[in-house]
Amino acid sequence: MGTSYVLPKLLYVSLYSLYGSAIAYMVIFYDEEMGMNPQEIGLLLATPYFVQIISSPLWTLVADSYPRFQGRLMALLALLGGTSVLALPLLAEFVEKYSGPIIFWLAMCLALMYSFFGSPLVALVDSSVLKILGDQKILYGNQRLWGSISNGICIFAVGILINRVGVLSAFYLFGIASVFLIIFCLMTRFEDTTAGHEERQSLLSKSEVRGNYAYNPEQEPLQRQESSTMNTDDDRQSRRSSINTAYAPPPFFSQYQHSSDRGSIWRRDSVASHANTVLLDDEESRRYHQLLQTITATTTYAAMDAQHEANQVMSTMGNEQYPSIGLALSHIPTVETSMAAFSLVGQRQPDGASIYLEKSSLRSLRVQTFLLMVLLFGLAYSMIGQFLFLIYRNDLGMDPSYMGLTGPLAGIAEVMTFWLSKKLFDTYSVTTLTTAAHVLYVFRNLVFMSLKRDDTVSIAVALGLQVINGFCYALMWSTAVTEVDTFFPEEQRAMAQGILAALFSGLGYGLGCALGGFIYDYGSVCLLAASSCIAVFGLLAFYIGRLQPEHGH
């Protein structure tokens, strides 16, 4: 019997309502209500991106170490982070009474508070959803899709409210969403699945071999008969997931397979490999399942598991078949969850090896230039993205109700690009896709520079360009996630994804916000031109790296 997984959907809806309300329109609030200049706005907007490089892995490590308290931990962080945002309208009341520097540093304290407590919520909600799904992690994308829908709807609705009531209305919706998020977090409960050390070792060192299967083949016809009764989209993907996981271990145990080997069965090459040759009875199956749950309870490994399962299902599809949107999203991890991989530093695998990233891979010019390109694209992208609403209002004279359309337009473009990403990867090379993302992004900036204020056609074109913006972001991130996996062996990919996310969204976005604030003082044309130049420089660095022959691992 299938499971609808209502709680994960509610977690995502309430979480992304926060990002679609006050956080989305924060730049307008800083400008209108607090009278800050672009440099101050840029520094305030940059703070969360720098801090989350530390805060996301830290709180993820705490949640993975104490799973029974994860729901209450998320509720506490949502309370503290939400309080820091809701305190901003109160601070705005003192703008006329105190000098600018005092107001700025008080706002910076609130930004730091939100960065440390509020920013990690995305990674923690991802972690909770993955743990709730258990061995059905392939359904992760189906739940995450509700967050994208919520974000787009909220940005649109808040834009209408701001046009009629004022920018403070965004904080009303933020407060309501925070209350619901805290409630849903408190409803999230996990049992401590950590098994005793002696029990794990006795299972892994079991010497009696009664077959060469990790599952009972006599039960397979019954499993197939039961699975045929499931009709919903979630259940169809659950059926695929259970079939795949019956044969394939989590990536924590797996050897890397080249794309040509995707159809073959993965083998376990670790201290747990002996379990692959044991025919498990009911009690042993229960203990073995508990062992897998314990090892894959770590957020990063759970996300990798979902990604690999989705990749297996998608690799079996024909050229004319398209995956569901949920399956496509399961294949592409979020930036925040990728960044949580830094919580693995210092931990050890079952074979005693430390988790680290080989310096030899990082010394490769091909890898260095690719990571530099990702950093520069994140920098160029955030320079415009964070100040987009100011450009809309100050340079184009656009009403907030029209600004709200950017949420659905960009959201649809991003989700559709993620959905088509596998088809794009199968059809075009990484060089072509990376070039397309950069060229379209620069084209969008150049068109923006030619738009006129208070012109209906210009406003319509500006909104249309947001579709290109969403496409460029999704294409760049999905391509980067796929390409970085080819640079490093299996056991190092989690850390590689963490570095990728830190460069793209952490360092890249942070520097972009700060630099964008200083350049915007010279006008939006200068900002758009600088962003385009940085993107072109990153693309040239990427081309230089592609001249180096590719080495296999």
VOGU-3710 file (C-alpha; in Angstrom, 3 decimals, decimal comma):
1> mgtsyvlpkl> 0,000/0,000/0,000  1,447/3,355/-1,016  2,310/6,319/1,155  1,352/9,882/0,235  4,090/11,525/2,336  2,034/14,553/3,371  4,460/15,886/5,995  7,435/16,282/3,588  5,248/18,281/1,218  4,034/20,520/4,051
11> lyvslyslyg> 7,605/21,089/5,189  8,627/22,264/1,732  5,521/24,414/1,216  6,023/26,271/4,499  9,811/26,552/4,095  9,743/28,008/0,596  6,922/30,343/1,590  9,580/32,078/3,702  11,824/32,500/0,679  8,930/33,693/-1,463
21> saiaymvify> 7,813/36,378/0,982  10,045/38,697/3,020  13,351/37,209/1,876  12,492/37,615/-1,816  11,680/41,322/-1,368  14,370/42,118/1,198  16,278/44,370/-1,210  13,222/46,620/-1,611  12,718/46,735/2,158  16,329/47,762/2,769
31> deemgmnpqe> 16,005/50,469/0,139  12,537/51,860/0,918  12,051/51,385/4,651  15,625/51,595/5,921  17,068/54,041/3,390  20,287/52,089/2,830  22,626/52,660/-0,091  23,529/49,881/-2,569  26,869/49,132/-0,867  25,179/48,518/2,483
41> iglllatpyf> 22,438/46,458/0,835  25,031/44,354/-0,970  26,940/43,594/2,230  23,741/42,632/4,072  22,609/40,376/1,232  26,058/38,757/1,007  26,195/37,755/4,668  24,004/34,606/4,502  25,970/33,154/1,590  29,286/33,426/3,418
51> vqiissplwt> 27,984/32,176/6,761  26,039/29,203/5,390  29,315/27,596/4,250  29,867/26,964/7,964  26,360/26,931/9,416  24,774/24,395/7,018  27,385/21,639/7,581  27,464/22,400/11,314  23,748/22,042/11,947  23,497/19,106/9,548
61> lvadsyprfq> 26,185/17,315/11,544  24,273/17,982/14,760  21,027/16,702/13,229  22,689/13,547/11,892  24,345/12,908/15,252  21,087/13,298/17,216  18,282/12,243/14,841  15,696/12,000/17,627  15,993/15,734/18,210  16,131/16,823/14,566
71> grlmallall> 12,524/18,021/14,414  12,889/20,085/17,574  16,231/21,415/16,362  14,637/22,600/13,119  11,790/24,217/15,039  14,275/26,077/17,243  16,294/27,268/14,245  13,113/28,353/12,463  12,110/30,326/15,558  15,489/32,045/15,917
81> ggtsvlalpl> 15,949/32,657/12,211  12,382/33,878/11,780  12,695/36,206/14,760  15,757/37,851/13,219  13,800/38,609/10,034  10,640/39,777/11,816  12,732/42,148/13,933  13,662/44,175/10,836  10,338/46,090/10,602  10,775/47,056/14,268
91> laefvekysg> 14,291/48,256/13,520  12,945/50,353/10,644  10,938/52,384/13,175  14,196/53,779/14,584  15,739/54,859/11,275  14,952/58,529/11,854  16,079/58,480/15,499  19,532/56,955/15,087  22,410/57,524/12,676  22,939/55,388/9,588
101> piifwlamcl> 25,924/53,378/10,889  24,029/52,315/14,024  21,064/51,096/11,984  23,358/49,321/9,531  25,288/47,402/12,202  22,089/46,441/13,998  20,738/45,154/10,677  24,027/43,294/10,162  23,616/41,590/13,548  20,153/40,432/12,511
111> almysffgsp> 21,528/39,271/9,148  24,232/37,257/10,924  21,626/35,763/13,233  19,474/34,720/10,283  22,526/33,414/8,412  23,578/31,156/11,260  20,158/29,895/12,343  17,832/30,365/9,366  19,953/29,602/6,292  20,642/25,931/7,237
121> lvalvdssvl> 16,900/25,154/7,269  16,908/24,162/3,594  19,581/21,516/4,175  17,867/20,297/7,349  14,460/20,006/5,686  16,108/18,112/2,822  17,707/15,870/5,442  14,391/15,283/7,205  12,559/14,450/3,989  15,256/11,979/2,942
131> kilgdqkily> 15,042/10,283/6,338  11,235/10,174/6,214  11,352/8,559/2,779  13,730/5,864/4,044  14,370/3,343/1,263  12,084/5,333/-1,069  14,524/8,224/-1,448  13,873/8,253/-5,169  10,618/10,071/-4,320  12,594/13,001/-2,909
141> gnqrlwgsis> 12,064/15,104/-6,029  8,288/14,615/-5,851  8,304/16,271/-2,438  10,783/19,002/-3,373  8,606/20,041/-6,312  6,033/21,378/-3,844  8,644/23,813/-2,558  9,170/25,216/-6,046  5,426/25,610/-6,508  5,080/27,318/-3,125
151> ngicifavgi> 7,947/29,713/-3,821  6,537/30,827/-7,170  3,022/31,349/-5,842  4,236/33,307/-2,810  6,463/35,647/-4,829  3,505/36,399/-7,108  1,022/36,885/-4,249  3,378/39,059/-2,188  4,071/41,249/-5,229  0,354/42,024/-5,466
161> linrvgvlsa> 0,150/42,696/-1,715  3,139/45,047/-1,798  1,569/47,010/-4,629  -1,627/47,507/-2,599  -0,494/47,497/1,043  3,247/48,082/1,089  6,449/46,099/1,507  5,672/45,313/5,151  2,966/42,906/3,955  5,756/40,525/2,952
171> fylfgiasvf> 6,663/40,156/6,622  3,074/39,257/7,543  3,151/36,251/5,233  6,650/35,414/6,467  5,394/35,321/10,066  2,447/33,078/9,193  4,676/30,707/7,215  7,177/30,600/10,099  4,469/29,484/12,525  3,397/26,666/10,222
181> liifclmtrf> 6,990/25,622/9,592  7,664/25,399/13,336  4,537/23,261/13,792  5,493/20,902/10,969  9,050/20,665/12,294  7,745/19,648/15,717  5,666/16,958/14,013  8,849/15,521/12,470  10,059/12,637/14,627  12,797/10,074/14,087
191> edttagheer> 13,837/7,062/16,092  17,512/6,655/16,965  18,536/3,938/14,488  22,116/3,618/15,775  22,701/-0,071/16,355  25,182/-1,503/18,767  28,744/-1,935/17,545  28,869/-5,620/18,459  25,636/-6,355/16,579  26,926/-4,645/13,435
201> qsllsksevr> 30,217/-6,497/13,561  28,517/-9,868/14,124  26,347/-9,277/11,072  29,184/-8,111/8,855  31,539/-10,919/9,927  28,967/-13,708/9,651  30,742/-16,759/8,213  27,841/-19,020/7,296  27,065/-18,580/3,603  23,868/-20,094/2,261
211> gnyaynpeqe> 23,629/-18,487/-1,165  24,851/-15,781/-3,465  22,010/-13,282/-3,076  21,281/-10,245/-0,953  17,564/-10,909/-1,372  15,314/-13,974/-1,504  14,568/-14,781/-5,177  11,561/-16,881/-4,168  9,816/-13,726/-2,941  10,405/-11,731/-6,139
221> plqrqesstm> 7,215/-12,877/-7,980  5,145/-11,952/-4,907  6,859/-8,551/-4,706  6,131/-7,904/-8,359  2,482/-8,928/-7,902  2,100/-6,587/-4,926  3,803/-3,736/-6,728  1,454/-4,059/-9,721  -1,462/-2,860/-7,565  0,075/0,576/-7,028
231> ntdddrqsrr> -1,357/3,298/-9,263  -0,185/6,719/-8,123  2,893/8,508/-9,512  4,644/8,243/-6,151  3,834/4,542/-6,008  5,077/3,893/-9,532  8,398/5,450/-8,637  8,385/3,569/-5,314  8,072/0,364/-7,272  11,100/1,274/-9,366
241> ssintayapp> 13,008/2,246/-6,264  12,352/-1,026/-4,454  13,378/-3,012/-7,507  16,600/-1,061/-7,858  17,541/-1,139/-4,198  16,942/-4,892/-4,059  19,946/-5,312/-6,304  21,981/-2,138/-5,787  23,475/-0,906/-2,517  23,665/2,697/-1,462
251> pffsqyqhss> 26,552/4,563/-3,092  28,387/4,436/0,242  29,164/0,819/-0,581  29,438/1,167/-4,347  32,273/1,233/-6,816  32,049/3,901/-9,490  30,531/2,728/-12,750  31,111/4,344/-16,095  28,054/5,296/-18,106  28,481/2,216/-20,267
261> drgsiwrrds> 28,052/-0,013/-17,187  24,914/1,580/-15,810  22,759/-1,364/-16,687  24,872/-3,800/-14,687  24,360/-4,647/-11,033  26,458/-2,638/-8,603  28,591/-4,615/-6,169  29,502/-3,794/-2,609  33,242/-3,285/-2,181  33,561/-2,460/1,491
271> vashantvll> 33,592/-4,076/4,893  29,903/-4,858/4,303  30,536/-6,742/1,048  30,181/-10,118/2,782  26,500/-9,384/3,333  26,073/-9,404/-0,443  26,663/-13,158/-0,540  24,340/-14,122/2,284  20,767/-15,282/1,815  19,057/-13,412/4,627
281> ddeesrryhq> 16,165/-14,847/6,617  13,498/-12,551/8,093  15,402/-11,672/11,266  18,698/-11,176/9,461  16,922/-9,118/6,791  15,531/-6,852/9,488  18,961/-6,412/11,075  20,595/-5,869/7,691  17,988/-3,216/6,792  18,647/-1,482/10,125
291> llqtitattt> 22,371/-1,526/9,355  21,824/0,135/5,975  19,550/2,716/7,581  22,228/3,496/10,161  24,992/3,944/7,614  22,868/5,928/5,133  21,253/8,123/7,817  23,909/10,744/7,102  22,288/13,480/5,058  24,945/13,591/2,360
301> yaamdaqhea> 24,943/9,846/1,750  21,144/9,791/1,712  21,140/12,525/-0,949  23,738/10,620/-2,972  21,612/7,493/-2,639  18,588/9,323/-4,050  20,698/10,720/-6,868  22,122/7,301/-7,810  18,737/5,580/-7,673  17,238/8,239/-9,922
311> nqvmstmgne> 20,186/7,887/-12,286  19,668/4,129/-12,495  15,977/4,465/-13,307  16,596/7,202/-15,871  19,388/5,200/-17,551  16,928/2,355/-18,283  14,545/4,660/-20,148  14,524/4,742/-23,899  15,669/7,701/-25,927  12,089/8,770/-26,549
321> qypsiglals> 11,062/8,519/-22,890  11,138/11,444/-20,490  11,405/11,063/-16,717  8,780/12,518/-14,442  9,567/15,945/-13,011  9,941/14,463/-9,537  12,436/11,867/-10,764  14,456/14,571/-12,525  14,598/16,654/-9,337  15,728/13,601/-7,353
331> hiptvetsma> 18,647/13,315/-9,746  19,817/16,894/-9,081  20,597/17,719/-5,412  20,003/21,191/-4,035  22,929/23,527/-3,437  22,348/23,539/0,327  22,314/19,755/0,647  25,479/19,503/-1,452  27,163/22,009/0,850  26,256/19,828/3,839
341> afslvgqrqp> 28,953/17,402/2,675  31,481/19,458/4,648  29,985/17,872/7,770  31,694/14,620/6,689  35,196/16,053/7,142  37,075/13,990/9,716  34,583/11,122/9,655  35,734/7,651/8,698  34,278/5,061/6,396  33,732/1,479/7,598
351> dgasiyleks> 37,107/0,452/6,144  38,845/3,082/8,314  39,687/5,469/5,480  39,241/9,155/6,166  36,899/11,224/4,039  38,879/13,798/2,100  39,494/15,114/-1,390  42,674/14,110/-3,178  44,932/17,037/-3,982  46,005/15,343/-7,202
361> slrslrvqtf> 42,569/15,872/-8,716  42,512/19,507/-7,660  45,910/20,082/-9,286  44,464/19,297/-12,691  44,094/22,398/-14,866  40,859/20,966/-16,236  39,366/20,758/-12,747  40,746/24,112/-11,598  39,396/26,032/-14,571  36,011/24,323/-14,307
371> llmvllfgla> 35,670/25,270/-10,637  36,848/28,807/-11,441  34,163/29,049/-14,118  31,509/27,890/-11,644  32,681/30,476/-9,106  32,635/33,308/-11,654  29,222/32,317/-13,006  27,777/32,329/-9,484  29,377/35,741/-8,914  28,034/37,197/-12,179
381> ysmigqflfl> 24,594/35,648/-11,697  24,115/36,985/-8,163  25,256/40,493/-9,112  22,068/40,888/-11,133  19,775/38,474/-9,310  20,098/40,138/-5,914  19,495/43,641/-7,281  16,930/42,667/-9,914  13,941/44,164/-8,110  15,778/47,476/-7,654
391> iyrndlgmdp> 16,536/47,499/-11,375  12,890/46,747/-12,099  11,647/49,537/-9,875  14,285/52,272/-10,250  15,300/51,760/-13,883  12,155/50,369/-15,490  9,452/51,796/-13,213  7,840/48,363/-12,790  5,056/47,850/-10,228  5,630/45,178/-7,556
401> symgltgpla> 2,591/43,281/-8,859  4,484/42,700/-12,108  7,673/41,861/-10,207  5,766/39,025/-8,575  5,478/37,341/-11,967  9,219/36,675/-11,890  8,646/33,918/-9,320  6,391/31,697/-11,478  8,275/32,518/-14,699  11,735/31,695/-13,351
411> giaevmtfwl> 10,427/28,736/-11,339  8,770/27,116/-14,340  11,889/27,645/-16,447  14,126/26,096/-13,768  11,926/23,045/-13,182  11,456/22,415/-16,901  15,212/22,663/-17,473  15,901/20,176/-14,676  13,263/17,911/-16,214  14,923/18,032/-19,644
421> skklfdtysv> 18,491/17,944/-18,299  19,072/14,237/-18,986  17,904/14,602/-22,577  20,199/17,601/-22,959  23,151/15,681/-21,494  22,510/12,761/-23,843  22,310/15,051/-26,864  24,925/17,735/-26,245  28,397/17,883/-24,720  29,296/19,639/-21,470
431> ttlttaahvl> 31,143/22,269/-23,481  28,043/23,019/-25,550  25,726/23,222/-22,535  28,128/25,421/-20,552  28,584/27,722/-23,541  24,823/27,953/-24,057  24,252/28,955/-20,422  26,876/31,706/-20,602  25,883/33,039/-24,018  22,201/33,242/-23,088
441> yvfrnlvfms> 23,029/34,902/-19,797  25,156/37,564/-21,499  22,453/38,012/-24,155  19,889/38,585/-21,415  22,093/41,269/-19,822  22,672/43,032/-23,138  18,946/43,152/-23,866  18,334/44,501/-20,363  20,719/47,372/-21,062  18,559/48,508/-23,995
451> lkrddtvsia> 15,222/48,624/-22,110  13,481/51,922/-21,373  11,761/53,222/-18,265  7,941/53,278/-18,058  7,649/51,475/-21,367  5,113/48,666/-21,592  7,092/46,722/-24,185  10,273/47,016/-22,111  8,490/45,715/-19,018  7,077/42,769/-20,962
461> valglqving> 10,509/41,982/-22,410  12,113/42,212/-18,944  9,661/39,664/-17,586  10,279/37,402/-20,569  14,007/37,576/-19,945  13,399/36,062/-16,523  12,577/32,801/-18,287  16,066/32,864/-19,834  17,485/33,643/-16,393  15,822/30,581/-14,847
471> fcyalmwsta> 16,972/28,410/-17,735  20,590/29,585/-17,388  20,665/28,916/-13,643  19,191/25,405/-13,892  21,327/24,477/-16,900  24,511/25,674/-15,215  23,860/23,923/-11,895  22,698/20,617/-13,395  25,657/20,575/-15,788  28,112/21,382/-12,998
481> vtevdtffpe> 26,721/18,642/-10,744  27,035/16,074/-13,526  30,490/17,158/-14,703  32,134/17,340/-11,291  31,266/13,668/-10,736  33,555/12,749/-13,619  36,557/14,446/-12,008  36,705/12,439/-8,787  36,358/8,779/-7,739  33,188/7,585/-6,034
491> eqramaqgil> 34,356/7,973/-2,436  35,328/11,625/-3,005  32,257/12,871/-4,852  30,351/14,010/-1,782  33,161/16,355/-0,826  33,551/17,476/-4,441  29,860/18,381/-4,578  30,286/20,327/-1,348  33,164/22,338/-2,813  31,116/22,956/-5,958
501> aalfsglgyg> 28,169/24,266/-3,949  30,407/26,415/-1,735  32,000/28,034/-4,791  28,749/28,509/-6,688  26,309/29,628/-4,005  28,533/30,411/-1,034  31,600/32,288/-2,183  30,215/33,152/-5,631  26,900/34,568/-4,448  28,485/36,301/-1,462
511> lgcalggfiy> 31,113/38,083/-3,540  28,497/38,867/-6,176  26,202/40,589/-3,686  28,998/42,649/-2,163  30,582/43,591/-5,494  27,211/44,241/-7,097  26,318/46,750/-4,403  29,413/48,824/-5,102  29,018/48,711/-8,893  25,281/49,494/-8,798
521> dygsvcllaa> 26,165/52,918/-7,415  27,399/53,728/-10,938  24,119/52,621/-12,516  22,405/49,470/-13,693  24,152/49,595/-17,090  27,539/49,347/-15,397  26,274/46,491/-13,245  24,945/44,549/-16,250  28,137/45,160/-18,222  30,373/44,058/-15,334
531> ssciavfgll> 28,303/40,923/-14,804  28,575/40,050/-18,494  32,350/40,578/-18,541  32,831/38,318/-15,518  30,723/35,593/-17,141  32,720/35,810/-20,385  36,006/35,613/-18,455  34,768/32,477/-16,689  33,797/30,912/-20,017  37,268/31,635/-21,442
541> afyigrlqpe> 38,867/29,991/-18,402  36,620/26,974/-18,988  37,801/26,727/-22,621  41,437/26,842/-21,514  40,839/23,910/-19,200  39,130/21,898/-21,929  42,331/22,044/-23,974  43,913/19,693/-21,438  43,298/16,002/-22,278  40,796/14,308/-20,005
551> hgh> 42,226/11,698/-17,658  40,166/8,853/-16,317  40,068/7,826/-12,703
//
